[in-house]
Amino acid sequence: MRRLLLASALIALPVLAAPAIAGPDAPSPILTTPDARDVLTYARPEVARVTHVDLDLTADFATKTMRGTATLDILARPDAREIILDDKGLVISSITDGAGKPLKWSVGADDPYKGAPLTIQIGKARRVVITYSTQPDARALGWLPPELTAGKRKPYLFSQGQAINNRSWIPTQDSPGIRQSWTASITVPDDLVAVMSGERLTPQGEPAGEGLRRYRFRMDRNVPPYLIALAVGDIGFRPVDARTGVFTEPAELDRTAAELSDTGKMVNAAEALYGAYRWGRFDVLVLPPSFPFGGMENPTLTFATPTIITGDKSNIDVIAHELAHSWSGNLVTNATWSDSWLNEGFTTYFENRIDEALYGKERAATLADLSWDDLQRDLKEAKPEQTRLHGDPEGTYGQLDYNKGSTFLRTIEYTVGRERWDAYLRSYFDRHAFQPQTSANFLKDLRANLIKGDKALEEKLQLDAWVYEPGLPANAVHVKSATLARIDEILDQVNAGAPLAAIDTSRWSTQEWLRFLNGLPRQQTPQRLAELDSAFGLSKSTNAYIRSAWLVLAIGNRYQPAVASAEQFLPSVGRNLLITPVYRALKAQGDWGMPIARRIFAQARTGYHPVTASAIARLLE
């Protein structure tokens, strides 16, 4: 088969002139096999590629724009005369070479998702300076007014680059397979603090003119460009230990630091599993509620949603997940988004191992069992072609890249034994550090360094079926949780009509609540829903996971008393995982639900990140 015959070609273009700004690493290699072709970039990195980005930008909160310059260092073939970058709505004033000589440039036809190619005639130039500004609606940037922050006194800005959003604020080759080092100088109002996903060279900032302060940053390791991240706001810091700490709004520091007090232990546990943490510090920035994801693994500074701060540490597996990305994703990166499972599946597996190391096998089993539930749901809802791990450049259906991917790796572990599997994974991360990866290349490495010609083992593992075929292979391992089995027993009693008031939920974790709520029959009477709400206070729950699951159930039965809860909840949370199911449930109720959904979205939209707002708008079309 063609996919088994692809040769892996890692090449670094010949260095004709060393970049003027170079980190300690040489330029990272690129992959040139057909399966590594990124259809979501206009770049031709085999001809000319960006190796370093230097930003000098000012955050203008009045106009909701970033303006300034991006200086790019380029590695190119001797005959290269142009470089193609990715551009999503940038307002470009000029482009010059490093000496200030104007260069010819043009912007091609725009695609609503990909943006447009920015072609620069470089001639012999190997450095270009782009003077530009962003649009107020730049897809990567969330500009929040003070009332949408916890402190409600100062505005806030944060970026979200994954998957291809950074081209809306940084002119570069926005592809995960084209790793780049970067530096940045960010000027902000002097009552705000800037933080980025790199070494903080000026933690307190420096004067930059009247009413302004400048912060400088450096990432001297080559990273995929989606990991360049910025936040500006009323931000305080609390150390956890010598190399970990928490950033968030000052009013939230105490409870956030208490919830994330195990962060340093997580780093130690991860290193014990799969080798040294190679990024210096591991800090966490807990953002305002409009952050669209659970977490984002930006190097040195993970971004996290405040929905994980629930007072019982039952949701800090999100931090373990983002930490695990420091190996799978940041260190070894999918070359294209058709192989996003190489990031998310590996990371979900690794996250579970961190949880087990810190909190025990049953906690890990509980999380893995819930992951299995999610996997079964997505497999049932998805079209067959959406369930292949290697496939659509916009990803698999739902969370299949996370849950099918992690189940695949867990199945290998159970088949070959943990000791042998861990030794392989540790060596895998070392062999491919700071490099892009494809499914074909991973399977090639697996066969060379783990299977080693063992035909019986190859047959047991069914590698190609896992990666290239739809559905779930028969050898899939399902880890079952005793904790959730007890919830299942309670569910059986409740579904048989047992009174709800007799259930003691005082010690339930978020995961137990989710098993319970999602395990209730989807068809409920108004009386039973009222009993559930009265017994457990679900419509007023401050745990966003519980509130979301409850609203999906209640709205699915057109339970009118839950509408007020949805009207309060949906504008106050920006996390896609928690609000999209509620909007989807409203949409499914047609003439009853769609007017409610549209009314709430009209109110909530300005508080959502652009990624969330556009996704919900498409859902409600």
N, C-alpha and C positions, 0 to 999 in steps of 0.2 A: 504493500500500500504506500501511496505517495508520502503520507505523513511519517511513515517509518523510515523513509529513505532520505529525508532532509538532512543535509550536513549542516552542522552548526559552525558558522563563520564569525568568530570574534575578531574584529579588526580595529586598529587605531590608525587613523590617517597619518601619514608621515608628517612630523613636525618640521616645517620649513623655517619657522621663526618662533621662538618660545613666546608664549603670551606675556604681555608686559606685567600682568598680575597673575601669579600662579600660586596655587596652594601646594601643600606638601605632596599631593598625589599627582601623578601624570594624568593626562586626559583619560577618562574611562573609555573602554572599548564600546563599540556599538555592534549590534547584531545585524547581519545582512541577509539572512535566509528569507525565503518568501513568507514564512509564517510570522516573521518579525516585522513585516511591513505595517506601519501604523497608518491606517486610513483616516485617522482623525487629526493628522497634522499635514500641513502643506510642505514641510521641510524636506529637503533632500540631504540628509546628513552625510551620505557617502560622498557627496561633492563638497559641501561646505557646512560646518557645524559650529554652534556656539559652545565655547568651553568655560566661559566666565561671564557673569553679569555683575555690573557695578551700578547700583541705583543711587540717585541723589534726588529725593522727592520731598515735596511739601504736602501735608494733608490739609486741605482747605475745607473745613466743615461748613462754611457758609454756602459754598457752591457744590459740595459733595463731590469733590474731584481731588485726584492726586496729580501734581504737575512737577515737571523737572526733566531729568535726563536718565537714560539708560545707556551705559557704555558696555559694548559687547566685544569680547575677545573671540577671535575666529580661528579655526583650524580648517584649512582648505587644500584641495588638490592643486598642483601647480597650474593647471589649466582652468581652474575655476574663476569665473568673472562675476558671479552673482551669488548671493545667499538669500534663501527664502525663509522668512519668519512667519509666525502665526499672529494674527491681529483680529481682535474682536472689539471694534468700535473705538480704537485709539484715535485721538486728535493729534496728528503729527505736524509739528511746525517746521522741523528741519532734520536732515540727516547728513552728517559729515564723517570724514575719516578722523583718525586720532590727532591729526595736525590741524583740524578745522576746515579742511577742503570739502566743499559740498559734493555729495554723491547723488546720482540719479536714483530715484526710487518710485515705486508705483504700488497701489493697492488694487488687487483683483476683485472679481465678483464675490459678493458676500453670500455665505450660506448661513441660515438662521441659527444653526447649532455650531458649526465649525468656525464661523467667522470667515476671514478672507486672508489670502496670501499677501504678505508684505515682501516685495522683491526689491533688493538693494543691489545696485551695480557696484561691486566692491573693487573691481580691477585687481590691483596688487595689494590693496589695503587689507590688513588683518585686524583692524580695530575700527569699530563704527560707534558714533555717538548720536543717539536719537533723542531729540527734544520733543516732548509731547505732554499731553494731559489725558486723563481718563474722562469717560462720560459719567454723569450722575447716576445712571442705572447700570454701571459696570457689573457684570454678572458675578464677579468674584468678591465684590465689596458690599458689606452691610453697614450702612450709615444709620445709627440709631439716635433719635432725639433723647434728651434727658429722661423723659417720662417712661421710656422703654428700658431703662436700666434699673438696677436694684437701688442705687442711691438717689436717683431721680433729680440730680443736680447738674450733671455734666453729660455731654454727648459721648458717643462711643463709635468706634470703627473697628471692624474685624474683617479679615479676608478668609475665603475658602477656595482653595485652588483645585482640588480634585473634582472631576477628572481633568477637564480642559478649560477651566475657568480663568486661570492666571493670565491667559492671553488678553484678557480684558483690562489688565492693569500693568502688565510687564510685556514689552515687545521682545519675545525670544522664540526659540523653537520649543513649543509647548507639548512635548512628547515624553512619556516616562522612560523611553529607551535612550534619550539624549541627556545624559547626566551632566550637570554644570556646577561649578563652585560659584559663590556669590559674595558680594559685600554690599552694604547699604548705609546711606546717611538719610535719616528720616527727620524732617522738621515738623514740629507740632506746636499748638498753643502751649504756653509755658505752665498752664495749670493741669496739663494732661501728661501721661506717661506713655511712651512707645515701647513695645516689646516685639521681638521677632524670633524666628526659628533658627537662631544661630548664636554664636558667642556674643555676649553683650560687652562691647568695648567701652561704652560709656554708660554704666548702669544708672547714673543720676542725670545723664544728659549734660549738655553744655550750652551756654548762651548762644543764640543765633539771631539776634536782632530784637527789637522791641516787641515784647509779648510772645516771643518764640523760643523754643528750645530744640536742640538737635541731639538725636541719638544715633550712635553708629554701631553696626553689627558686622559679623563676619562668619561665613561658613566655608571653611577651607577644604572640606570634603566634597567630592562631587555627588550631587543629589539630583533626582528627577525634579524638573522645575515645578511640578504641582506642590512640592513641599516647601516652597518659599512662602512664608506666612507672616502676617502683620496684625497687630492689634494696638489700638490707641484709646485710652480712656482714663478714668479715675481708677487706677490699678495699684493695689498694694501687694506686698510680698511677705510670706512667712516661711522660713526654712523648716524642712522636715528633718534632714540630716545634712552631712557635709556636701552631698552632691544632688540632693533632691529638695524641692520646695513647691510652694503653692502661690500662684498669682490669682487675685480676683479683686472685686471691688472691696474697699476697706470694711464696709459694714458686714460683709459676708466672710471675712477672713477666719474668724474664730471657728465657726461651725464647719467651714470647708476644710480647714487644716485638721480638725479633729476627725472628720470623715476620711481624709486621705492620709492619715498618720502612718499607714503601712506602706507608703510608696517606696521608701528606701528598701524595705524588706523584699518588695516585689523585684526590684532591680537585682538584689543579691540572689534571689531564687532563680531569676532568668539566667544570670551569668553561670550559676551552678549547672544549669541544664545545657546551654548551647554556646558558652564562650563569652568572652569579654564584651561588655557594653562599650561601643566605640565612638560615642558622641559627646563625651564629656559629662555635662549635666543632664539630668532628666527632671524637668520641672513641668508642672501642670497649670494651665491657665483655665479657670472656670469662667465661662463667658456669660453674658446676659441670656435670657431665655430664648431669644430668636436664633441662636446657633442651630443649624439644621440637622446636625448629626449627634450621635452619642459622644463621639470623640473623633479627633483628627490627629494623626500621628506625626505632626510636624517635628522634625529633629530638634532636640534640646528643649522643646516647649510644646507638649501635647495640649491641644485645645479640647475642652470638655464641656458638655451641657450641664447646667445646674440641676437637671432632672435626676442625676445620679446621687445627689446629696439628699438622702432620705433618712439620715439619722441612725441607721442600723448597719451600715456598711454592706448591705445586701446587694448593692449595684456597683460596687467598685471593681467588679470584673471588667468593666469598661476601661478602667485604667490599666489593668493587666493586659487587655487587648491592645491598647495603643502602645504600651511598652513593648509587647512582643513584636510589633511592627518595626521596632528598631533593628530587628534581624530580618524578618520577612516583610519586605516592602521597601524599607529605607536602605537596608544593606544589599539585599538581593531583590530586584524590582522587576515586575512584569514588564516586558518590552513593549507590549501593547495592551489595551484594555480588553482585548479578546481573551486574555489570560489573567484576568483580575483575580481568579481563584488562587493563583500563585502568591498573591498578597493576602487575600482575606481567608482562604481556606487554611493556609499554613498558620496564619496568625490566630485564628479561632482555636485550632488545635493547641498551639503553644500557650495561648491564654489559659486554656483549661489545665495545662500542666503546671502553670504558675499557681493557679487557684488550688490545685491539689497539694502542691508543696507547702503552701502557707496555711490552708484552711482544712485540709484533709480530703480523703477520697470521697466521702459522701457529698460534700459541697460540690466537688468537681463532677460527680455523677449526676447531681441535681441539675447543674447547668447543661451537661451533655444530653441529658434526657429531654430537657426543654428544647434544646437545639434539634433533637430528633423529631419532636412534635412539629416544629417550624418547617423542618425538611419535608415531612409528610404532607403538610398543608400546601407548601409550594409545589411539590410534585403533582398533587391533585389538581391544582388550579392552572398550572402552566401548560402550554403547548409542548409537545415532545421536543421540538427543536430548541426550546428555551431552557432545556434541562441539561444540555451538554456543558461540561466545564470549560472546554475550549470552544468558543463560538462567537456570538454577537459582540462587536466592539463596544456596545453600550451595556454589556453585562448579561448575566443569566437572569432568570425570572426571580423576583423577590430577593431572598437571601441565600439562594442556592450556592453561589460561589463561596459563601461562608460555611454553610452547613453540609452540603454535599462534599465540598473540598475537605473540611475537617474530618468528616466521617471516612473519607478515602484514606487519609493519613493515619487515622486511628485503626482502621482495618489493617494497614501495613504493620503497625505496631503490634497488634494482637497476633498477626500471622508470623512475624519473624522474631518477636520478643522485644521487650522494651530496651534491654541493654544494647542489643545490636542496632536497633532503630535509632536510639539516642546517639550512639557513636557515629552512625551515618549522618544524621542531621547536623551534628556539630561540625563534621568535616565538610558537609555540603555548604554551610554558611561561610566557612573559611575559603573554600575553593572559588566561590562565586561572589565574594565580598566586593561591593561597589560596582557591580555589573548588572546589566539587564538579563532577563531570562524568559524563555518560552516554554510551553508545555512539552514540545518535542525535545528540547534540550534537557529539561528536567528528567524526562523518562529515559533519555539516553544516559544521563548521569546515574540514575537509579539502577539501570541495568549493568552499568560498568562497575559501580562501587558498592552495590548491595546484593543484587541478584547473582552477578558473576557467573552467568551461564547455567544456573540451576533451573532446568526446564520445569521441574515439578513446582518450584516456587513461583516461577513466572506464570504458570497455569493457575495456581491458587490466587494470585494477586489480581489477575484480570486488568492489568494496567490500562490497556487501550480502551476497554469497555468503560472504565471509570471516567476517562478524560474525554473521549471522542464520541461516545454513544449516549443516547438519551436515557432517562430513567435512573434506577438504582440497581447496581449489580447484586446478585444473590448473596455474595459474601460479605455484605455490609454489616458492620458491628453496631449493635444497639446497646449502649450502656444504660442500665436501668437504675433508678434511684429509689431507695427505701423510703426516703422522705416523701417523694411524690406518690409512691404507692399508698402511703397512709392517706394522702389527700384523695386519691382515687377511691379508697374505701369510704371516706366521708361523702364523696360525690355520689356513690351508689346509694347511700342512705338518703341523701337529700333528694336525689332524683326519684326515689321511691316514695317521697312525701314526708320525710322526717322534718321536724320543726327546726328552723334555722337558729332560733335563740339558744339552742343547746350546744351549738358549736363554739368552742373556745379558739378564737383567732388571735389572741393577744400576743402570741410568740411567732406568728407566721411571718416568714420572709416574703419579699416581693415575688420570688419564684413560686412559693406555695400559693399565693393569691392568684397568680396568673394561671397555674394549673387548675385551680378551683373555678375561676370565672370562665376560662376558655373551655372547661370540661362540662359546663352546664348545657343542657339542650338549647339549641338556638331558638326554638319556639317556646315562649313563655307567656303566661297570662298576665294581665295588668296587676292582678292581685299578688301573684308570686313576685313580680318585679318590685312592687311596693314593699313586700315583706323583706326582700333582699336589701333594698335601700335603707329601710328602717333599721334592720338588724345590724348592718355593717357601715352605714354612713357613706355609701359608695359615691353618691353624687357630690359629696363635699370632701372626698379624699384628697389629701395634699400630696399623695404619692402619684406621680403622673402616669406610671405604668398601670397602676390599679384603676385610675380614673379612665384611662383610655380603653382598657379592656371592658370595663363596665359600660361605657357609653356605646361601644360597638354592639354589645348585647342588647342594651335598652333601645337604641335607635332601630336596630333590626326588627324590633317588635312595635315600632311607632309609639313608644312609651312617652307620652307628652310631658310628664313631669321631669324627664331627663333633659329636655331641650334647654332649660335655663342653665343647667350644669354645662352643657356643650357651649352655650353662648359665653360663659365665663372662661371655660378651659381653653378653647381653640385659639383665642387671641393672646393667651398668656404663655403659650408654649410654642416654640418654633421647631422642635425636633420632628423630622419627617416620620420616623418610625412610630411616633405616638399620635400624630395628628392626621396623617394620611388615611389610616384605617377608619377614623371617625368620619372624615369627609366622604370616603368611599361608601361607608354604611349609609350616610345620608343620601348620596346619589342613588344607591340601590333602591331607595324607597320612593323614587319617582316623584310624582306630583306632590306628595307629602314632604319628602326630604329635600328635594332640590331647592325650593325657595328658602328653606332654612339654611342650607349650605351656602347659597349665594349671598344671603343677607349677612351671615357671620363672616364670610371671606371678605366681603366689601369692607367690613370694619377692621378685620385683622390684617389685611394684606400689607399695609405700610409698615407693620412691625415684623414681618417675615423677612428672612434673607432672600435675595433675588432667586436663588436656586429653589427655595421652597415655594415662593410666590408663583413662579412660572410653572412648577410641577402641579400645584393645586389648580391653577387656572386651566391647564390642559385637562386635568381630571374632570373639571366641572363644565367643560365646553358642551 
